[in-house]
């Protein structure tokens, strides 16, 4: 049985795939065949962190980002506070949005100033794997390989593993 605690799975590799959707299709196929999928794990390897630069960070963007974040946070707090009052709940919500926006805009500008020009850009990061392996517990590995070979024949792809 696969341990509920995160860590490297035990068992044998029954399929190797170039992308996650292909590995997911393989596990989905095994589930459709009534295979005991709780004995499987998908493991990504050859990990790379990719950071895509999306733009230049300026004083205005730092303030605007803080303002937007503060407005959402203020809306959330205002809605919570508004639940506990019978009168003036709209004023509470509006003031919470306003004060949240002002506070976080200031916080955004101060944070940008404290960075001292060390990170004057915005970006998005993602971790991707070069390949994905489907692991299966030893006692069920042969059955999984046989079923995945049928999938390869149906889709015309190369044999898994």
Secondary structure, DSSP 8 states (H G I E B T S, - for coil): ---SS-S---SEEEEEESSHHHHHHHHHHHHHTT--GGGEEEEEES-EEEEEEEEE--HHHHHHHHHHHHHHHHHHHHHHHHTT-SS-HHHHHHHHHHHHHHHHHHHHHHHHHHHTTS--EEEEEEEE-SEEEEEE-HHHHHHHHHHHHHHHHHHT-----
